[in-house]
Amino acid sequence: MKGVKICMLVKIPVLDLKPEIEFLWDDLMSAIQGVLKSGQFIMGPNVKAFEQEVAAYLGVKHAIGVNSGTDALVIGLKAAGICPGDEVITTPFTFFATAEAVSLVGAIPVFVDIDPKTFNIDPNLIKPAITLRTKAILPVHLYGQAADMDPIMELAAKHNLKVIEDTAQAFGGEYKGKKLGTIGDVGCFSFFPSKNLGAFGDGGLIATDDDQIAETARMLRVHGSRKKYYNEAIGYNSRLDEIQAAILRVKLPHIDNANEGRRQASHRYNELLKDVLGIITPYEDPNAKHVYHQYTIRVQNGCRDELKDHLAHNGIGTMVYYPVPVHRLPMYKEQAPTLTVAEQLADEVLSLPIWPGISQEFQEQLASSTIR
Ligand SMILES: *Cc1c(COP(=O)(O)O)cnc(C)c1O
């Protein structure tokens, strides 16, 4: 076979959860077994301990486990006093659940355009969108990158608005030294398995320093009752499962390392891709800590889908988060303004494979497939 170079291309998934599971296998198993042995599956000691551990990690007074990130948003909005007919200013460039939660509480999502560098809500566009009915601003820290919180908090203070942070993609991320999800009135987290802190099923959490919001959220998650069978409000069945809490307690002590692994892999991608024409690598705000839930590039000149197909052909998985900006989805598009940046980016973004400890070989293989 002399002289014949056999190039072994391996398949690269967009996300591989196996390395982390293998690394934590023994601890995960004993945590799961502990729950099975205890026979306590709802609101047991692991939920309580996880809530305390997350509160300590984030530096907030209250952490309240719920059933999903979506429920964290719905209950968080309700607990913050958002009522039917209220307007909530948010980003169209997010997962549907952000706006869906606003609609589920009967409020109206008001979409404003995004900053093309950070992919997050453009604070300059919030002020002109404020009306007498505006009650809250709902920024999203998309892909693990902080929204620009200072001007958002300033506007909120001036106009007496609540701020609810959608932190579903940014556990452990920071803005000016503060943990994301602790800057506004309420922080909403998701532990969906693919999130940067993921359970093995659905899960979510509400973080707040506000005693009143915390008490209301705790009441709403168990059918609107503070005392069992003395229900006082129409609430939800939305608890974090004991088994998921036990799993998350194993993972939480490793989250900073995992986020660091994502950051390292991202910086490696930046180097590998820096000279590729027509690709813009992610912006990193020097005042924030991006945790790269996703590593998302922009592919210019209408070549995104072509590059995606080309990589797929080479066995490399990528994803488009998200192909349709939320204001263009059927339930919102009638009233929606044209939001040019979000619409353009929906055609340009491409998220590359990333997880803590993704191999350099994978990343190099991707880069050489990208440079055609
Ligand atoms: C995942 C996600 C949600 C919803 O979380 P679930 O746990 O899946 O309900 C909300 N907002 C954003 C930005 C998300 O990425």
The ligand as an SDF file (V2000), in Angstrom:
LIG
                    3D

 15 15  0  0  0  0  0  0  0  0999 V2000
  -34.1580   24.8190   26.1010 C   0  0  0  0  0  0  0  0  0  0  0  0
  -34.6400   26.2060   26.1770 C   0  0  0  0  0  0  0  0  0  0  0  0
  -35.8330   26.5500   26.8320 C   0  0  0  0  0  0  0  0  0  0  0  0
  -36.7860   25.5380   27.3540 C   0  0  0  0  0  0  0  0  0  0  0  0
  -36.2660   24.6210   28.2320 O   0  0  0  0  0  0  0  0  0  0  0  0
  -36.9460   23.1660   28.3870 P   0  0  0  0  0  0  0  0  0  0  0  0
  -36.2800   22.6020   29.5860 O   0  0  0  0  0  0  0  0  0  0  0  0
  -36.6680   22.4090   27.1420 O   0  0  0  0  0  0  0  0  0  0  0  0
  -38.4090   23.3910   28.6060 O   0  0  0  0  0  0  0  0  0  0  0  0
  -36.1610   27.8870   26.9270 C   0  0  0  0  0  0  0  0  0  0  0  0
  -35.3900   28.8390   26.3830 N   0  0  0  0  0  0  0  0  0  0  0  0
  -34.2530   28.5580   25.7430 C   0  0  0  0  0  0  0  0  0  0  0  0
  -33.4350   29.6650   25.1870 C   0  0  0  0  0  0  0  0  0  0  0  0
  -33.8530   27.2340   25.5850 C   0  0  0  0  0  0  0  0  0  0  0  0
  -32.7220   26.9560   24.9200 O   0  0  0  0  0  0  0  0  0  0  0  0
  1  2  1  0
  2  3  1  0
  2 14  2  0
  3  4  1  0
  3 10  2  0
  4  5  1  0
  5  6  1  0
  6  7  2  0
  6  8  1  0
  6  9  1  0
 10 11  1  0
 11 12  2  0
 12 13  1  0
 12 14  1  0
 14 15  1  0
M  END
$$$$
